[in-house]
């Protein structure tokens, strides 16, 4: 049934399309959404969109009471292509082996390269409430699950070759075309090394013909092999390897190899009955696997290409677009150290798949949290726009239940400021946070977790050294002695009223209100342009007296962190 509530957003619209398409293809059967990830390196926050788009759609379908599964194919039977920077160069001896046959990087607790890079993604998905049915392509191929599909593809190799041949002349232009379509410099950077135009289609073996199957050598385990002969009747396949080994095997019994990628992907669409699967920009260039796969799945494998949007890139604030081939890129568990899972989900849910966006690891994360908290207040007050309310709902809960949240979600920027000033001292942190709202004081830091822990990690790992706050131990006698009468009066007004305004809201009113009182206005008066100039000068004076520079954390938070007695000590002008 189509979504008819006001909460119509891009997820609901795609769910409508997927449900309708599934009914056309196989009425009454389980709806299959799919993703694919290669654990060849760090599975970065751009790759996370490959998971989040079908997750959100599948979850919406399940919310409507319809049987739906989200398949995650781990492409762990792919070849190991290159040794990343920072890894022992001797790992080059493993190039060409399946990722599940390559040892994990030095120091890893995992046995294989594939498991090492799968593990953090699996942990992140669990924390984010993403439910998938995971499929290991190593297990699928080595167990013989795809045997009939492999034998069929080999029998149909000439027809497959003909389909692929339509696109081979376009491959030289494919990379350039994809780059032209990239929206910005970050997106173009992402195409480097993507391989979209040069994905393996099995061509270029030798004059003996085209074969869509690539064996892994029995001796060296690598795919540096060339199929030289194949008999459709007996299924005998002969191959040679660059290592010098050669043999003849019966493909009806041989399970140490795989279909080349451009044939493998459409085969799986038909095999799994995939209805919905998104794909990245680089898969949509001429001759790439998505384009060619659409032809192969219908003309050869008797299936249909999934519907699904092309999704845009995800960047990091202050960094070029992430490319896992470059190494050293933020992954989902890195983001979850700095932000709560609902916030990370919201960043993907609020943008249509074809919209690029950035995730802030720098100081902009505070603005992101401010936006999120503002949305939460609007949702609670019933004033959020329908699409915004829907994105919020998808962020905080799934069809299986709600995600954990912080009981007392204090502003992230305030927590970061407090933790910066207290250097994480829990006793001092609790003292300050208890005074934020004296009428309803926080009695335990657990009330502020996990957000407090995320802010602490941000201060520890991301806060620039020059932005660290160091409160003065003693008054700046020279600055205090040189104050004019107006400045002295402003400080006395502030210090006299500290006690009665000692809360976050009270101090906010006070620091903005002192210049108003000096101008003969009530504290609740709206500021004029001239008054704003006076306020900025007053704030700069307070910062210089408290932390020795013209700017710093928000003054109400800073004053709470300094403490009433110490603030009086630092701000009281001489008589």
C-alpha positions as CSV (number, residue, x, y, z in Angstrom):
1,X,0.0,0.0,0.0
2,X,1.3,3.5,-0.9
3,X,2.2,5.9,1.9
4,X,-0.7,8.2,2.5
5,X,0.4,10.0,5.7
6,X,1.9,13.5,5.8
7,X,5.3,12.0,6.5
8,X,6.2,11.7,2.9
9,X,9.9,11.9,2.1
10,X,12.3,10.4,-0.3
11,X,12.4,7.1,1.6
12,X,8.6,6.7,1.5
13,X,8.5,7.5,-2.2
14,X,11.2,4.9,-3.0
15,X,9.4,2.4,-0.8
16,X,6.2,2.9,-2.7
17,X,8.1,2.3,-6.0
18,X,9.9,-0.8,-4.6
19,X,6.7,-2.4,-3.3
20,X,4.9,-1.8,-6.6
21,X,7.8,-3.2,-8.6
22,X,8.1,-6.2,-6.4
23,X,4.4,-6.9,-6.9
24,X,4.8,-6.7,-10.6
25,X,7.7,-9.1,-10.6
26,X,6.6,-11.7,-8.0
27,X,3.3,-11.0,-6.3
28,X,3.3,-12.0,-2.6
29,X,6.9,-12.8,-2.3
30,X,9.5,-11.3,0.0
31,X,10.9,-8.0,-1.2
32,X,14.7,-8.1,-1.7
33,X,16.8,-5.0,-1.2
34,X,20.6,-5.3,-1.6
35,X,24.0,-3.7,-1.0
36,X,27.5,-4.8,-1.8
37,X,30.7,-4.0,0.0
38,X,34.3,-5.1,-0.7
39,X,36.5,-5.4,2.4
40,X,39.6,-4.5,0.4
41,X,40.4,-1.6,2.7
42,X,38.7,0.8,5.1
43,X,34.9,0.9,4.5
44,X,34.5,4.6,4.6
45,X,31.6,6.9,5.2
46,X,31.0,7.1,1.4
47,X,30.6,3.4,1.4
48,X,28.1,3.7,4.3
49,X,25.7,5.3,1.8
50,X,25.7,2.0,-0.1
51,X,24.2,0.5,3.1
52,X,22.1,3.3,4.4
53,X,20.0,3.9,1.3
54,X,18.6,0.3,1.0
55,X,18.5,0.0,4.8
56,X,16.2,3.0,5.1
57,X,14.0,1.8,2.3
58,X,13.9,-1.8,3.5
59,X,13.1,-0.6,7.0
60,X,10.2,1.6,5.7
61,X,8.8,-1.4,3.9
62,X,9.0,-3.5,7.1
63,X,7.3,-0.7,9.1
64,X,4.4,-1.2,6.8
65,X,4.2,-4.9,7.7
66,X,5.6,-6.2,4.4
67,X,8.2,-9.0,4.4
68,X,11.4,-7.5,3.3
69,X,15.1,-8.5,3.5
70,X,18.2,-6.3,3.1
71,X,21.0,-8.5,1.6
72,X,24.5,-7.4,2.2
73,X,27.0,-9.2,-0.2
74,X,30.5,-9.1,1.2
75,X,32.6,-9.2,-1.9
76,X,35.4,-11.0,0.0
77,X,36.2,-13.3,-2.9
78,X,37.5,-10.3,-4.9
79,X,41.2,-10.2,-5.6
80,X,43.7,-8.3,-3.4
81,X,44.8,-5.5,-5.7
82,X,47.5,-3.5,-4.0
83,X,49.3,-3.0,-0.7
84,X,48.1,0.2,1.0
85,X,50.4,2.8,2.4
86,X,51.6,1.9,5.9
87,X,51.4,-1.9,5.4
88,X,54.5,-4.1,5.1
89,X,55.5,-4.1,1.4
90,X,56.1,-7.8,1.6
91,X,52.2,-8.2,1.4
92,X,52.7,-7.7,-2.3
93,X,53.2,-11.4,-2.5
94,X,49.5,-11.8,-1.9
95,X,48.4,-9.5,-4.8
96,X,45.9,-11.5,-6.9
97,X,44.7,-13.8,-4.0
98,X,41.1,-13.7,-2.7
99,X,40.7,-11.2,0.2
100,X,39.8,-14.1,2.4
101,X,43.2,-15.8,1.7
102,X,45.3,-12.7,2.5
103,X,46.6,-12.4,6.0
104,X,45.3,-9.4,8.0
105,X,47.5,-6.3,8.4
106,X,50.3,-6.7,11.0
107,X,49.0,-6.5,14.5
108,X,45.4,-7.2,13.6
109,X,43.4,-9.7,15.9
110,X,41.7,-11.1,12.8
111,X,42.9,-14.0,10.6
112,X,42.3,-12.5,7.2
113,X,42.4,-9.2,5.4
114,X,38.6,-9.4,4.7
115,X,37.7,-10.1,8.3
116,X,39.9,-7.2,9.5
117,X,38.0,-4.7,7.4
118,X,34.6,-6.2,7.9
119,X,34.7,-6.1,11.6
120,X,34.5,-2.4,12.3
121,X,31.7,-2.0,9.7
122,X,29.7,-4.8,11.3
123,X,30.2,-3.1,14.7
124,X,29.0,0.2,13.3
125,X,25.9,-1.4,11.7
126,X,25.0,-3.0,15.0
127,X,25.3,0.3,16.9
128,X,23.2,2.1,14.2
129,X,20.4,-0.5,14.2
130,X,21.1,-1.7,10.6
131,X,19.8,-5.2,10.1
132,X,21.1,-7.1,7.1
133,X,21.3,-10.7,5.9
134,X,25.0,-11.0,5.2
135,X,26.3,-13.2,2.4
136,X,30.0,-14.0,1.9
137,X,30.9,-14.4,-1.7
138,X,33.8,-16.6,-0.7
139,X,31.3,-19.0,0.9
140,X,28.9,-18.8,-2.0
141,X,31.5,-19.7,-4.6
142,X,33.6,-22.2,-2.7
143,X,30.4,-24.1,-1.5
144,X,29.2,-24.5,-5.1
145,X,26.1,-22.4,-4.5
146,X,26.7,-20.6,-7.8
147,X,27.8,-23.7,-9.7
148,X,24.8,-23.8,-12.1
149,X,25.1,-20.1,-12.7
150,X,28.8,-20.5,-13.5
151,X,28.3,-23.4,-15.9
152,X,25.4,-21.4,-17.6
153,X,27.6,-18.4,-18.0
154,X,30.4,-20.5,-19.6
155,X,27.9,-22.0,-22.0
156,X,26.6,-18.6,-22.9
157,X,30.0,-17.0,-23.1
158,X,29.7,-16.0,-26.7
159,X,26.5,-14.2,-26.1
160,X,27.9,-12.5,-23.0
161,X,31.0,-11.5,-25.1
162,X,28.7,-9.9,-27.7
163,X,26.8,-7.8,-25.1
164,X,30.1,-6.7,-23.5
165,X,31.5,-5.9,-27.0
166,X,28.9,-3.2,-27.5
167,X,30.6,-1.2,-24.7
168,X,34.3,-2.0,-24.9
169,X,34.9,0.8,-27.4
170,X,33.4,3.2,-24.9
171,X,35.7,2.3,-22.0
172,X,38.4,4.7,-22.9
173,X,35.9,7.6,-22.7
174,X,34.1,6.2,-19.6
175,X,36.4,7.7,-17.0
176,X,36.4,11.1,-18.6
177,X,32.6,11.0,-18.9
178,X,32.2,10.1,-15.2
179,X,34.6,12.9,-14.3
180,X,32.6,15.4,-16.3
181,X,29.5,14.4,-14.4
182,X,31.2,14.9,-11.0
183,X,29.8,18.0,-9.3
184,X,33.0,19.3,-7.8
185,X,36.7,18.8,-7.2
186,X,36.1,16.5,-4.3
187,X,33.9,14.3,-6.5
188,X,36.5,14.2,-9.3
189,X,39.1,13.2,-6.8
190,X,36.9,10.2,-5.9
191,X,37.1,8.8,-9.4
192,X,40.8,8.3,-9.1
193,X,41.4,4.6,-8.8
194,X,37.7,3.8,-8.8
195,X,38.1,1.4,-11.8
196,X,34.7,2.1,-13.1
197,X,35.8,2.2,-16.7
198,X,38.2,-0.7,-16.4
199,X,36.2,-3.2,-14.4
200,X,37.1,-6.7,-15.4
201,X,34.8,-8.2,-18.0
202,X,37.1,-11.2,-18.7
203,X,38.3,-9.9,-22.1
204,X,42.0,-9.9,-23.0
205,X,42.7,-13.6,-22.1
206,X,44.2,-14.8,-25.4
207,X,43.3,-15.9,-28.9
208,X,41.6,-19.1,-27.5
209,X,38.4,-17.1,-26.9
210,X,36.4,-15.2,-24.3
211,X,35.7,-16.8,-20.9
212,X,33.7,-15.0,-18.1
213,X,35.3,-17.1,-15.4
214,X,38.5,-16.6,-13.6
215,X,40.1,-19.5,-11.7
216,X,42.4,-18.9,-8.6
217,X,45.6,-21.0,-9.1
218,X,45.9,-24.2,-7.2
219,X,49.5,-23.5,-6.4
220,X,50.0,-19.8,-5.8
221,X,46.3,-19.0,-5.0
222,X,46.4,-16.0,-7.2
223,X,44.2,-15.1,-10.2
224,X,47.1,-14.5,-12.6
225,X,45.5,-17.2,-14.7
226,X,44.5,-17.6,-18.3
227,X,41.7,-20.0,-19.4
228,X,43.0,-21.7,-22.5
229,X,40.2,-24.2,-23.2
230,X,36.8,-25.2,-22.1
231,X,34.5,-28.1,-23.1
232,X,30.8,-27.5,-22.7
233,X,29.9,-31.2,-22.6
234,X,32.5,-32.4,-20.1
235,X,32.9,-29.0,-18.3
236,X,36.7,-29.5,-18.5
237,X,38.5,-26.2,-18.1
238,X,42.2,-25.8,-18.8
239,X,44.1,-22.8,-17.4
240,X,47.7,-21.7,-17.0
241,X,49.1,-19.3,-14.4
242,X,51.8,-16.7,-14.5
243,X,53.5,-18.7,-11.7
244,X,54.1,-21.6,-14.2
245,X,51.4,-23.9,-13.0
246,X,48.7,-25.2,-15.3
247,X,46.0,-27.8,-15.0
248,X,42.7,-29.1,-16.4
249,X,39.8,-29.3,-14.0
250,X,36.1,-30.2,-14.2
251,X,34.2,-26.9,-13.7
252,X,31.2,-29.0,-12.5
253,X,33.3,-29.9,-9.5
254,X,35.8,-27.0,-9.2
255,X,34.9,-24.2,-6.8
256,X,38.1,-22.2,-6.7
257,X,37.3,-19.2,-8.9
258,X,34.6,-16.7,-9.7
259,X,32.8,-15.0,-12.5
260,X,34.4,-11.7,-13.6
261,X,32.7,-8.7,-11.9
262,X,30.7,-7.4,-14.9
263,X,29.1,-10.9,-15.2
264,X,29.0,-11.7,-11.5
265,X,26.8,-8.8,-10.5
266,X,24.0,-9.3,-12.9
267,X,24.1,-13.1,-12.2
268,X,23.5,-12.3,-8.5
269,X,20.6,-9.9,-9.3
270,X,18.8,-12.8,-11.0
271,X,19.9,-15.4,-8.5
272,X,18.7,-13.4,-5.4
273,X,15.7,-11.7,-7.1
274,X,17.0,-8.3,-6.1
275,X,14.3,-5.6,-6.6
276,X,16.1,-2.6,-5.2
277,X,19.8,-1.7,-5.1
278,X,21.4,1.7,-5.3
279,X,24.8,2.3,-6.9
280,X,27.5,5.0,-6.9
281,X,28.1,7.7,-9.5
282,X,31.2,5.8,-10.8
283,X,29.1,2.8,-11.7
284,X,27.0,4.8,-14.1
285,X,29.7,5.8,-16.6
286,X,29.4,4.3,-20.1
287,X,30.6,0.7,-20.2
288,X,30.5,0.3,-16.4
289,X,29.1,-2.6,-14.5
290,X,25.7,-1.1,-13.8
291,X,25.1,-0.1,-17.4
292,X,26.4,-3.4,-18.9
293,X,24.8,-5.4,-16.1
294,X,21.4,-4.2,-17.0
295,X,21.8,-5.7,-20.5
296,X,23.3,-9.0,-19.2
297,X,20.7,-9.7,-16.6
298,X,17.8,-9.4,-19.0
299,X,19.4,-10.8,-22.2
300,X,21.4,-13.6,-20.6
301,X,20.3,-14.5,-17.1
302,X,16.5,-14.0,-17.6
303,X,16.1,-11.6,-14.8
304,X,15.6,-7.9,-14.3
305,X,17.9,-5.1,-13.2
306,X,17.0,-3.7,-9.8
307,X,15.5,-0.3,-9.5
308,X,17.5,2.1,-7.4
309,X,18.9,5.6,-7.4
310,X,22.4,6.6,-8.2
311,X,23.9,8.0,-5.0
312,X,26.2,11.0,-4.7
313,X,29.5,11.2,-2.8
314,X,29.9,11.8,1.0
315,X,32.7,14.0,2.1
316,X,34.4,15.0,5.3
317,X,34.4,18.7,6.5
318,X,37.9,20.0,5.6
319,X,39.0,17.0,3.6
320,X,38.8,15.8,0.0
321,X,36.2,13.2,-0.9
322,X,37.1,9.9,0.8
323,X,38.6,7.2,-1.4
324,X,39.4,3.9,0.4
325,X,42.1,3.2,-2.1
326,X,44.0,6.1,-0.6
327,X,43.9,4.7,3.0
328,X,43.7,6.7,6.2
329,X,40.1,7.7,5.7
330,X,37.4,8.1,8.4
331,X,35.1,5.0,8.7
332,X,31.7,4.7,10.4
333,X,33.1,3.6,13.8
334,X,35.3,6.8,13.7
335,X,32.2,8.9,13.3
336,X,30.4,7.0,16.0
337,X,33.2,7.9,18.5
338,X,32.3,11.6,18.0
339,X,28.5,11.5,17.4
340,X,25.6,9.4,18.6
341,X,24.1,6.8,16.2
342,X,20.8,8.7,15.7
343,X,22.7,11.8,14.5
344,X,24.8,9.8,12.0
345,X,21.6,8.1,10.7
346,X,19.9,11.5,10.3
347,X,22.7,12.8,8.2
348,X,22.0,10.1,5.6
349,X,18.2,10.1,6.0
350,X,17.7,13.8,5.5
351,X,19.4,14.0,2.1
352,X,18.1,12.5,-1.1
353,X,20.6,9.9,-2.4
354,X,21.6,12.1,-5.4
355,X,22.5,14.9,-3.0
356,X,26.1,15.0,-1.9
357,X,26.8,16.2,1.6
358,X,29.7,16.4,4.1
359,X,30.1,15.0,7.6
360,X,31.8,17.3,10.0
361,X,34.7,16.0,12.1
362,X,36.0,19.5,12.8
363,X,34.4,22.3,14.8
364,X,31.4,22.2,12.4
365,X,30.2,19.1,14.3
366,X,28.9,21.6,16.9
367,X,26.7,23.3,14.3
368,X,25.5,19.9,13.2
369,X,24.5,19.0,16.7
370,X,22.8,22.4,17.1
371,X,20.7,21.7,14.0
372,X,19.8,18.3,15.3
373,X,18.7,19.6,18.7
374,X,16.6,22.3,17.0
375,X,14.9,19.6,15.0
376,X,14.2,17.5,18.1
377,X,12.6,20.5,19.7
378,X,10.4,21.1,16.7
379,X,9.4,17.5,16.5
380,X,8.5,17.6,20.2
381,X,6.5,20.8,19.7
382,X,4.7,19.5,16.6
383,X,6.2,22.3,14.4
384,X,8.6,20.3,12.2
385,X,7.9,20.0,8.5
386,X,6.7,16.5,7.5
387,X,9.8,15.5,5.6
388,X,12.0,16.7,8.5
389,X,9.8,14.9,11.0
390,X,10.1,11.7,8.9
391,X,13.9,12.0,8.8
392,X,14.0,12.4,12.5
393,X,11.8,9.3,13.0
394,X,14.1,7.2,10.8
395,X,17.1,8.5,12.8
396,X,15.8,7.6,16.2
397,X,14.1,4.3,15.6
398,X,13.8,1.4,13.2
399,X,11.0,-1.1,12.5
400,X,12.6,-3.2,15.3
401,X,12.7,-0.5,18.0
402,X,14.2,2.7,19.2
403,X,17.9,3.4,19.3
404,X,19.6,4.4,22.6
405,X,19.5,8.2,23.3
406,X,21.0,10.6,25.9
407,X,18.5,11.2,28.8
408,X,19.7,14.8,29.3
409,X,21.0,15.9,25.9
410,X,22.9,19.1,26.8
411,X,24.3,21.1,23.9
412,X,27.3,19.4,22.3
413,X,29.3,22.7,22.1
414,X,28.7,23.3,25.8
415,X,29.8,19.8,26.7
416,X,32.9,20.3,24.6
417,X,33.7,23.6,26.2
418,X,33.3,22.2,29.7
419,X,35.4,19.1,29.0
420,X,38.1,21.3,27.4
421,X,38.3,23.5,30.5
422,X,38.1,20.7,33.1
423,X,40.4,18.4,31.0
424,X,37.8,15.7,31.5
425,X,37.9,15.8,35.3
426,X,34.5,14.1,36.1
427,X,34.0,15.8,39.5
428,X,34.6,19.2,38.1
429,X,32.5,18.4,35.0
430,X,29.6,17.3,37.2
431,X,29.9,20.4,39.3
432,X,29.5,22.6,36.3
433,X,26.7,20.6,34.6
434,X,24.8,20.5,37.9
435,X,24.7,24.4,37.8
436,X,23.3,24.5,34.2
437,X,19.8,24.3,35.5
438,X,19.6,24.6,39.3
439,X,15.9,24.0,39.3
440,X,16.4,20.6,37.8
441,X,20.0,19.7,38.5
442,X,21.9,16.9,36.8
443,X,22.8,14.4,39.6
444,X,25.0,12.0,37.6
445,X,27.1,12.2,34.5
446,X,25.3,9.1,33.3
447,X,22.3,11.3,32.5
448,X,24.4,13.1,29.9
449,X,25.8,10.0,28.3
450,X,26.5,8.8,25.6
451,X,26.7,12.4,24.3
452,X,29.2,13.5,26.9
453,X,31.5,10.7,25.9
454,X,31.3,11.6,22.3
455,X,32.1,15.2,23.1
456,X,35.0,14.1,25.2
457,X,36.4,12.1,22.4
458,X,36.0,15.1,20.0
459,X,38.0,17.3,22.4
460,X,40.7,14.7,22.8
461,X,41.2,13.9,19.1
462,X,39.8,16.8,17.0
463,X,39.9,20.1,18.9
464,X,42.6,22.3,17.5
465,X,45.4,23.1,19.9
466,X,45.0,26.8,19.4
467,X,41.4,26.6,20.4
468,X,42.1,25.0,23.8
469,X,40.9,27.0,26.7
470,X,43.3,27.8,29.6
471,X,41.6,29.9,32.3
472,X,43.9,32.4,34.1
473,X,45.0,31.5,37.6
474,X,45.4,35.1,38.7
475,X,43.8,38.4,37.6
476,X,45.4,40.4,34.8
477,X,46.4,43.3,37.1
478,X,47.8,45.4,34.2
479,X,44.6,45.1,32.2
480,X,42.4,45.8,35.2
481,X,44.4,48.8,36.2
482,X,44.1,50.4,32.7
483,X,40.3,50.1,32.4
484,X,38.3,53.2,31.8
485,X,35.3,54.2,33.9
486,X,32.7,52.5,31.6
487,X,34.6,49.2,31.6
488,X,35.0,49.3,35.4
489,X,31.3,49.9,35.8
490,X,30.4,47.1,33.4
491,X,32.5,44.6,35.4
492,X,31.0,45.8,38.7
493,X,27.5,45.3,37.3
494,X,28.3,41.8,36.2
495,X,30.1,40.7,39.4
496,X,27.3,42.1,41.7
497,X,24.7,40.1,39.9
498,X,26.6,36.8,39.4
499,X,25.0,35.0,42.3
500,X,21.4,35.7,41.4
501,X,22.0,34.8,37.7
502,X,24.1,31.6,38.4
503,X,22.6,29.2,35.8
504,X,23.2,28.8,32.1
505,X,20.1,30.8,31.1
506,X,20.7,33.4,33.9
507,X,24.2,34.1,32.9
508,X,23.2,34.3,29.2
509,X,20.7,37.0,30.2
510,X,23.3,38.8,32.4
511,X,26.3,39.0,30.0
512,X,24.0,40.3,27.2
513,X,22.2,42.5,29.7
514,X,25.0,44.4,31.3
515,X,25.6,46.7,28.3
516,X,21.8,47.3,28.1
517,X,21.7,48.4,31.8
518,X,24.6,50.8,31.1
519,X,22.6,52.3,28.3
520,X,19.7,52.8,30.5
521,X,17.6,50.0,29.0
522,X,15.9,47.0,30.7
523,X,17.8,43.7,30.3
524,X,15.0,42.2,28.1
525,X,15.3,45.1,25.6
526,X,16.0,44.2,22.0
527,X,19.6,45.3,21.1
528,X,20.1,48.1,18.6
529,X,23.1,47.9,16.1
530,X,25.0,50.3,18.4
531,X,24.3,48.2,21.4
532,X,25.6,45.1,19.6
533,X,28.9,46.8,19.1
534,X,29.0,47.6,22.8
535,X,28.2,44.0,23.7
536,X,31.0,42.7,21.5
537,X,33.5,45.0,23.2
538,X,32.2,43.8,26.6
539,X,32.5,40.2,25.6
540,X,36.1,40.7,24.4
541,X,37.0,42.3,27.7
542,X,35.6,39.3,29.6
543,X,37.5,36.9,27.4
544,X,40.8,38.7,27.9
545,X,40.4,38.8,31.7
546,X,39.3,35.1,31.9
547,X,41.4,33.3,29.2
548,X,43.8,35.9,27.9
549,X,42.5,36.2,24.4
550,X,39.6,38.0,22.6
551,X,37.5,34.9,22.0
552,X,36.7,31.5,23.6
553,X,33.8,29.2,24.5
554,X,30.4,30.8,25.0
555,X,30.7,33.1,28.0
556,X,27.8,31.6,30.0
557,X,29.4,28.2,29.7
558,X,32.8,29.6,30.4
559,X,31.6,31.4,33.6
560,X,30.0,28.2,34.9
561,X,33.2,26.3,34.2
562,X,35.3,28.9,36.0
563,X,33.0,28.9,39.0
564,X,31.5,31.9,40.8
565,X,34.3,32.6,43.3
566,X,37.0,32.3,40.7
567,X,35.1,34.5,38.3
568,X,34.7,37.2,40.9
569,X,38.4,36.9,41.6
570,X,39.4,37.4,37.9
571,X,36.8,40.0,37.0
572,X,36.7,42.4,40.0
573,X,38.3,45.7,39.1
574,X,40.5,47.5,41.7
575,X,38.8,50.1,43.9
